[in-house]
Amino acid sequence: MLQATAEGAASRGMCRRERYPQASTPIIFDQNDHPASIPRPGSYPLIVDPVVSNMRLSKVLMDGGSILNILYVDTLEAMGIPRGCLRESLFPFYGILPGMKAYPVGNIDLPVTFGSKANFRTETLTFEVVD
């Protein structure tokens, strides 16, 4: 059985922060991207399929009103990133479960890419990793 370590991951570049290339074509939305009618505007979630740290994720919920990026530890492990790459999270967060605080396992910076090969943008986001 092969086990990944934080040191091994760091030597392969899994734990280090890198700059990623971007397409120079702007991503533009216009009327053609908008449905003809929406019964309750603003009440529909945005579901996307970004590439996070070279792995395509599906059915990712985007909440434009939140500054919290959550990644489940199972997803982190499926991506081949060991827990040793996590930094300590200093504070719990609130509002996920009503009246309760959640304690993250740690946090990590990961590149997130939206778009296609011809037209994309990559940003590094900090994720709180939860169990």
C-alpha positions in Angstrom: 0.0 0.0 0.0 1.4 3.4 -1.0 1.1 6.1 1.6 1.5 9.8 0.9 3.3 12.0 3.4 3.3 15.8 3.7 7.1 15.8 3.0 6.6 13.7 -0.1 3.7 15.8 -1.3 5.7 19.0 -0.8 8.6 17.5 -2.8 6.1 16.8 -5.7 4.7 20.3 -5.4 1.4 19.3 -3.9 1.7 21.6 -0.8 3.3 24.6 -2.4 1.6 27.6 -3.8 2.1 28.2 -7.5 1.1 30.8 -10.1 -1.1 29.4 -12.8 -1.5 30.7 -16.4 -4.7 32.3 -17.5 -6.4 32.8 -20.9 -6.5 36.4 -22.0 -10.0 36.1 -23.4 -12.6 37.7 -21.0 -15.4 35.5 -19.7 -18.6 37.3 -20.7 -22.2 36.6 -20.0 -25.0 38.2 -22.0 -28.7 37.8 -22.7 -28.1 34.6 -24.6 -26.9 32.9 -21.4 -30.0 33.9 -19.5 -33.2 31.9 -19.6 -36.3 33.5 -21.2 -38.1 33.6 -17.8 -37.3 32.8 -14.2 -40.3 32.3 -11.8 -38.4 33.5 -8.7 -35.2 35.4 -9.6 -32.4 35.2 -7.1 -33.7 32.0 -5.5 -31.8 29.5 -7.7 -28.3 28.1 -6.7 -25.4 28.3 -9.0 -23.9 24.8 -9.6 -20.6 24.6 -11.4 -17.9 22.0 -12.3 -14.6 23.7 -11.6 -11.1 22.1 -11.7 -9.6 22.2 -8.2 -5.9 21.3 -7.9 -6.0 19.4 -11.2 -9.2 17.4 -10.3 -12.5 18.2 -12.0 -15.2 18.4 -9.3 -18.9 18.2 -10.1 -22.0 19.8 -8.7 -20.2 22.4 -6.6 -22.5 24.9 -5.0 -21.5 28.6 -5.4 -22.9 31.0 -2.9 -21.9 34.6 -3.9 -22.9 35.8 -0.4 -20.4 33.7 1.5 -16.7 34.1 2.1 -16.3 30.6 3.4 -15.0 27.9 1.0 -15.7 24.4 2.4 -14.0 21.2 1.2 -14.7 17.9 2.8 -11.8 15.8 4.0 -13.0 12.9 1.9 -12.7 15.0 -1.2 -9.2 16.2 -0.1 -8.1 12.6 0.3 -9.6 11.6 -3.1 -7.6 14.4 -4.6 -4.4 12.7 -3.3 -3.6 15.6 -0.9 -2.5 14.4 2.5 -3.7 16.0 5.7 -0.2 17.0 6.4 -0.5 19.8 3.9 -3.2 21.5 6.0 -2.6 24.6 8.0 -4.1 24.9 11.4 -7.5 26.7 11.4 -7.6 29.1 14.3 -11.3 29.8 14.5 -14.6 27.8 14.2 -17.3 29.0 11.9 -21.0 29.5 12.5 -24.1 29.4 10.4 -23.7 26.0 8.7 -25.7 24.2 11.4 -28.1 26.5 13.1 -26.9 27.5 16.6 -23.8 25.4 16.4 -20.2 26.1 15.6 -18.1 23.9 13.3 -14.4 23.2 13.8 -12.5 22.7 10.6 -9.7 20.1 10.4 -7.5 22.7 8.9 -7.3 25.0 5.8 -5.4 24.9 2.5 -4.8 27.1 -0.5 -5.8 25.4 -3.8 -5.9 26.5 -7.4 -9.5 26.7 -8.8 -10.0 26.9 -12.5 -13.3 27.9 -14.2 -13.9 27.8 -18.0 -12.6 25.7 -20.8 -9.2 25.0 -22.3 -9.7 27.8 -24.7 -11.0 30.4 -22.2 -10.4 30.0 -18.5 -9.3 31.7 -15.3 -7.5 30.2 -12.3 -7.5 31.7 -8.8 -6.0 30.4 -5.6 -8.7 30.0 -2.9 -8.4 29.1 0.7 -10.6 26.2 1.7 -11.7 25.2 5.2 -11.5 21.4 5.4 -14.2 19.7 7.4 -14.8 16.1 8.4 
